[in-house]
Amino acid sequence: MVVKIIYTCNFLPGKQQEYLEWAQKAVPIFLAPEELKKMSAYQNWLGHSTPMRWVEFEFEDMKAYQKYWAREEIIKVSDEWASITTNQEAKILLLVYQNSREDPSTCWGDESCYVFTFTVVPNT
């Protein structure tokens, strides 16, 4: 099972450079715990369209996800992140279908494949 957490946010007005400087310091903290399988960050290709930033965290399973977000250093850096951005939103995705030229396998319709998504909008 693969669990992906996708956070979206906007830069505070005039604070994009501050965010980028913070991110350079924060990324090594986010990457350090062994529970995290992969982290990717995306800038909205449409410039100042919202959301401006998408950050994806990938975990093997929900147990790894829960252990990761319970870590004191991750809570601290996440709180910092929330304080320098606006319109934060999180989605938790569970993979139910994947197909590619390299791996044509699929779990679509398999009883062991479940999906749930929800959105958390923090109080700002």
N, C-alpha and C positions, 0 to 999 in steps of 0.2 A: 504494500500500500504506500502511496506517496501522498503527503499532506503538504499543501502550499498555502502560505499566508501571504496575502498581497495587501500592502499598505499603500494608500494613496494620500497625497497631501499637496498643499500649495505653499509656496514660499510666502513669508510675510512681506508686505510691500517694501521694496527697497532692500531686502535682506537676503537675496539669493547668494551673494558672495559669502555672507556670514554662514549660511547654511552649508555651502560647499566646503568652507574651512572646517566647520564642525564635523562634517561627514568624513573628512580625511582622518580625523582623530577617532571617530566612532566606529568606522568600519572594522578596524582590527579587533575591537572589543566584541562586536557582533559576530565576527568570524571565529573567535577563539574557542568557544565551547564545542565539544565533539558531537553534540546532538545535531548541530546544523549541518545539513548535507550540502547545501548550495545557497548562495545569496546573489541576487542580480538587482541592479538598479537601472531604471529607464527614465529618460527625460521625455516629456510629451513632444512628439515630433512637430506638432502644430504650434510650437512656440509658447505663447502665454495662455494657451487653452487650458482649461482645468479638467482634471487634476494635472498639475505640472510635473509631479514626480511619482513614479510607481516603484516600489521596492518589494521584491519577492524573496521570501524565505522558504526553503524546501527541507522537509524532514521525512525520515523513513516511516514514521507512524505518529499517532497522537501522543503516545507515551514520551517520545523524544521531544515533541512540541511542548508538552506540559513541563517537562524538566527544564528545557531551555528557558522558557519565559518565567520560570520561578527563580532563576538565578539572580542574585542581588545586583551583580554588575550589569545584567541585561535590563533589569527593571530601572536602574539608575539612568542608563544611556537612553532608554525608551522615554523616560520622563523628560530628559533634556530635549529629545527630538520633538515631543509634543509641545514644548515651550517655545520652539523656534519656527514652528510651522502652523498652518491653519487648515481648516477643512479636512482634518485627518479622518480616514475611514479604513477599516480593515475587513478583509474577506478571508474566510478559511475555505479552501477548496480541497476536495478529495478526488483524486483521479478516477474517472469512470470509463474513459475511452482514450486510447492513444493508437495512432497508426502512422507509420512513416515508411519511406522506401526501404530504409535499412532494416526495420523491424515491423513487419506487417501484422503482428499479433494484436489482438484486441480483447478487451474484457466486456465489451458492450453486451448487455443482456445476461451476463454471468451472474449467478446468484450471490457470488462473493463480492461483487462490486456495488458499493453504496455511494451515494453522494449527499452531501449536505453543504449548504452555504448559508452564511449569515453575515450581516454587516453590523459592525460596532461603530458608533459615532461617539467619540469621547466628548465629554463636556468641556467646552473651551471658554 
